[in-house]
Amino acid sequence: MVDGSRPPLHGNRDPYGKSPLPDGDGVPVVPREPDSPTTRQKLVAAFVVMIVVVGVVIGALR
């Protein structure tokens, strides 16, 4: 007869996923390119720079 009980699950292993890598084998790290700023971020940065420049000009004219 076949025993219907299942063996206990390991606490750190997904029973349905891949088995863990053996010691010494690692996944190579591929460097990611930095994300480029979005159009909205560029507009906000330009707006902030414009406010700073206007503030400096107004301060110099006083």
VMD Tcl script that builds the backbone (N, CA, C; Angstrom):
set m [mol new atoms 186]
animate dup $m
set s [atomselect $m all]
$s set {name element resname resid chain x y z} {
  {N N MET 1 A 0.833 -1.184 0.000}
  {CA C MET 1 A 0.000 0.000 0.000}
  {C C MET 1 A 0.875 1.243 0.000}
  {N N VAL 2 A 0.364 2.272 -0.630}
  {CA C VAL 2 A 1.080 3.536 -0.688}
  {C C VAL 2 A 0.678 4.381 0.505}
  {N N ASP 3 A 1.687 4.956 1.149}
  {CA C ASP 3 A 1.419 5.819 2.302}
  {C C ASP 3 A 0.858 7.149 1.791}
  {N N GLY 4 A -0.300 7.560 2.247}
  {CA C GLY 4 A -0.956 8.778 1.785}
  {C C GLY 4 A -0.443 10.044 2.438}
  {N N SER 5 A 0.398 9.912 3.443}
  {CA C SER 5 A 0.883 11.117 4.120}
  {C C SER 5 A 2.021 11.737 3.312}
  {N N ARG 6 A 2.099 13.038 3.372}
  {CA C ARG 6 A 3.141 13.774 2.649}
  {C C ARG 6 A 4.293 14.059 3.591}
  {N N PRO 7 A 5.507 14.137 3.054}
  {CA C PRO 7 A 6.637 14.495 3.922}
  {C C PRO 7 A 6.513 15.950 4.355}
  {N N PRO 8 A 7.095 16.306 5.485}
  {CA C PRO 8 A 6.992 17.706 5.938}
  {C C PRO 8 A 7.699 18.639 4.957}
  {N N LEU 9 A 7.113 19.816 4.788}
  {CA C LEU 9 A 7.680 20.804 3.873}
  {C C LEU 9 A 8.846 21.518 4.536}
  {N N HIS 10 A 9.814 21.896 3.728}
  {CA C HIS 10 A 10.914 22.702 4.223}
  {C C HIS 10 A 10.415 24.126 4.409}
  {N N GLY 11 A 10.855 24.784 5.449}
  {CA C GLY 11 A 10.386 26.130 5.738}
  {C C GLY 11 A 10.880 27.178 4.756}
  {N N ASN 12 A 12.019 26.939 4.115}
  {CA C ASN 12 A 12.588 27.969 3.246}
  {C C ASN 12 A 12.522 27.580 1.769}
  {N N ARG 13 A 11.678 26.660 1.416}
  {CA C ARG 13 A 11.634 26.201 0.036}
  {C C ARG 13 A 10.194 26.150 -0.450}
  {N N ASP 14 A 9.988 26.654 -1.651}
  {CA C ASP 14 A 8.683 26.584 -2.279}
  {C C ASP 14 A 8.516 25.186 -2.869}
  {N N PRO 15 A 7.539 24.411 -2.418}
  {CA C PRO 15 A 7.434 23.036 -2.917}
  {C C PRO 15 A 7.099 22.969 -4.407}
  {N N TYR 16 A 6.576 24.026 -4.980}
  {CA C TYR 16 A 6.185 24.006 -6.382}
  {C C TYR 16 A 7.149 24.777 -7.268}
  {N N GLY 17 A 8.125 25.468 -6.679}
  {CA C GLY 17 A 9.053 26.279 -7.455}
  {C C GLY 17 A 10.349 25.536 -7.738}
  {N N LYS 18 A 11.341 26.305 -8.192}
  {CA C LYS 18 A 12.653 25.737 -8.480}
  {C C LYS 18 A 13.361 25.401 -7.182}
  {N N SER 19 A 14.259 24.438 -7.255}
  {CA C SER 19 A 15.045 24.116 -6.079}
  {C C SER 19 A 16.098 25.201 -5.883}
  {N N PRO 20 A 16.546 25.419 -4.648}
  {CA C PRO 20 A 17.535 26.470 -4.417}
  {C C PRO 20 A 18.859 26.135 -5.106}
  {N N LEU 21 A 19.643 27.186 -5.393}
  {CA C LEU 21 A 20.941 26.992 -6.030}
  {C C LEU 21 A 21.910 26.351 -5.052}
  {N N PRO 22 A 22.779 25.461 -5.547}
  {CA C PRO 22 A 23.778 24.900 -4.648}
  {C C PRO 22 A 24.772 25.961 -4.198}
  {N N ASP 23 A 25.459 25.688 -3.102}
  {CA C ASP 23 A 26.434 26.647 -2.579}
  {C C ASP 23 A 27.497 26.949 -3.621}
  {N N GLY 24 A 27.863 28.219 -3.729}
  {CA C GLY 24 A 28.889 28.628 -4.673}
  {C C GLY 24 A 28.337 29.060 -6.015}
  {N N ASP 25 A 27.139 28.626 -6.346}
  {CA C ASP 25 A 26.523 29.050 -7.604}
  {C C ASP 25 A 25.629 30.237 -7.317}
  {N N GLY 26 A 25.845 31.296 -8.027}
  {CA C GLY 26 A 25.032 32.489 -7.821}
  {C C GLY 26 A 24.480 32.976 -9.140}
  {N N VAL 27 A 23.516 33.819 -9.062}
  {CA C VAL 27 A 22.953 34.434 -10.248}
  {C C VAL 27 A 23.801 35.656 -10.565}
  {N N PRO 28 A 24.324 35.768 -11.778}
  {CA C PRO 28 A 25.160 36.931 -12.089}
  {C C PRO 28 A 24.347 38.218 -12.037}
  {N N VAL 29 A 24.963 39.251 -11.487}
  {CA C VAL 29 A 24.287 40.537 -11.362}
  {C C VAL 29 A 24.551 41.332 -12.628}
  {N N VAL 30 A 23.479 41.713 -13.301}
  {CA C VAL 30 A 23.593 42.501 -14.521}
  {C C VAL 30 A 23.292 43.944 -14.150}
  {N N PRO 31 A 24.241 44.871 -14.351}
  {CA C PRO 31 A 23.971 46.261 -13.988}
  {C C PRO 31 A 22.850 46.847 -14.837}
  {N N ARG 32 A 21.981 47.581 -14.173}
  {CA C ARG 32 A 20.845 48.211 -14.846}
  {C C ARG 32 A 21.207 49.611 -15.253}
  {N N GLU 33 A 20.679 50.038 -16.378}
  {CA C GLU 33 A 20.855 51.432 -16.764}
  {C C GLU 33 A 19.964 52.290 -15.882}
  {N N PRO 34 A 20.458 53.452 -15.457}
  {CA C PRO 34 A 19.606 54.314 -14.620}
  {C C PRO 34 A 18.396 54.797 -15.422}
  {N N ASP 35 A 17.298 54.934 -14.727}
  {CA C ASP 35 A 16.082 55.419 -15.371}
  {C C ASP 35 A 16.259 56.877 -15.760}
  {N N SER 36 A 15.846 57.217 -16.973}
  {CA C SER 36 A 15.937 58.614 -17.397}
  {C C SER 36 A 14.725 59.364 -16.850}
  {N N PRO 37 A 14.897 60.653 -16.565}
  {CA C PRO 37 A 13.774 61.408 -16.008}
  {C C PRO 37 A 12.637 61.526 -17.017}
  {N N THR 38 A 11.434 61.528 -16.485}
  {CA C THR 38 A 10.258 61.663 -17.337}
  {C C THR 38 A 10.081 63.124 -17.746}
  {N N THR 39 A 9.195 63.346 -18.687}
  {CA C THR 39 A 8.923 64.705 -19.149}
  {C C THR 39 A 8.395 65.560 -18.001}
  {N N ARG 40 A 7.555 64.981 -17.168}
  {CA C ARG 40 A 7.005 65.737 -16.035}
  {C C ARG 40 A 8.118 66.146 -15.073}
  {N N GLN 41 A 9.051 65.230 -14.801}
  {CA C GLN 41 A 10.151 65.558 -13.898}
  {C C GLN 41 A 11.032 66.651 -14.491}
  {N N LYS 42 A 11.249 66.617 -15.796}
  {CA C LYS 42 A 12.046 67.656 -16.448}
  {C C LYS 42 A 11.349 69.010 -16.363}
  {N N LEU 43 A 10.032 69.034 -16.555}
  {CA C LEU 43 A 9.280 70.289 -16.476}
  {C C LEU 43 A 9.303 70.855 -15.058}
  {N N VAL 44 A 9.155 69.998 -14.068}
  {CA C VAL 44 A 9.188 70.455 -12.673}
  {C C VAL 44 A 10.575 71.009 -12.346}
  {N N ALA 45 A 11.623 70.346 -12.803}
  {CA C ALA 45 A 12.984 70.832 -12.550}
  {C C ALA 45 A 13.207 72.181 -13.223}
  {N N ALA 46 A 12.731 72.346 -14.463}
  {CA C ALA 46 A 12.879 73.628 -15.162}
  {C C ALA 46 A 12.100 74.726 -14.437}
  {N N PHE 47 A 10.918 74.396 -13.920}
  {CA C PHE 47 A 10.101 75.361 -13.195}
  {C C PHE 47 A 10.810 75.811 -11.915}
  {N N VAL 48 A 11.409 74.876 -11.197}
  {CA C VAL 48 A 12.124 75.205 -9.961}
  {C C VAL 48 A 13.327 76.093 -10.272}
  {N N VAL 49 A 14.072 75.743 -11.324}
  {CA C VAL 49 A 15.226 76.559 -11.706}
  {C C VAL 49 A 14.772 77.960 -12.090}
  {N N MET 50 A 13.658 78.065 -12.808}
  {CA C MET 50 A 13.147 79.378 -13.214}
  {C C MET 50 A 12.773 80.212 -11.986}
  {N N ILE 51 A 12.141 79.589 -10.994}
  {CA C ILE 51 A 11.769 80.322 -9.784}
  {C C ILE 51 A 13.023 80.810 -9.049}
  {N N VAL 52 A 14.051 79.985 -8.984}
  {CA C VAL 52 A 15.284 80.380 -8.312}
  {C C VAL 52 A 15.938 81.539 -9.046}
  {N N VAL 53 A 15.993 81.455 -10.379}
  {CA C VAL 53 A 16.609 82.531 -11.168}
  {C C VAL 53 A 15.837 83.832 -11.001}
  {N N VAL 54 A 14.514 83.765 -11.043}
  {CA C VAL 54 A 13.693 84.972 -10.859}
  {C C VAL 54 A 13.933 85.551 -9.466}
  {N N GLY 55 A 14.036 84.688 -8.456}
  {CA C GLY 55 A 14.305 85.165 -7.098}
  {C C GLY 55 A 15.650 85.872 -6.993}
  {N N VAL 56 A 16.658 85.308 -7.643}
  {CA C VAL 56 A 17.980 85.933 -7.595}
  {C C VAL 56 A 17.958 87.285 -8.326}
  {N N VAL 57 A 17.288 87.358 -9.470}
  {CA C VAL 57 A 17.207 88.608 -10.216}
  {C C VAL 57 A 16.464 89.668 -9.431}
  {N N ILE 58 A 15.349 89.294 -8.823}
  {CA C ILE 58 A 14.581 90.244 -8.019}
  {C C ILE 58 A 15.425 90.716 -6.822}
  {N N GLY 59 A 16.144 89.794 -6.188}
  {CA C GLY 59 A 17.002 90.163 -5.056}
  {C C GLY 59 A 18.137 91.101 -5.486}
  {N N ALA 60 A 18.642 90.893 -6.690}
  {CA C ALA 60 A 19.728 91.751 -7.156}
  {C C ALA 60 A 19.224 93.138 -7.534}
  {N N LEU 61 A 17.991 93.265 -7.986}
  {CA C LEU 61 A 17.439 94.537 -8.397}
  {C C LEU 61 A 16.987 95.395 -7.221}
  {N N ARG 62 A 16.804 94.828 -6.068}
  {CA C ARG 62 A 16.327 95.600 -4.908}
  {C C ARG 62 A 17.374 96.491 -4.377}
}
mol reanalyze $m
mol bondsrecalc $m
mol representation Tube
mol addrep $m
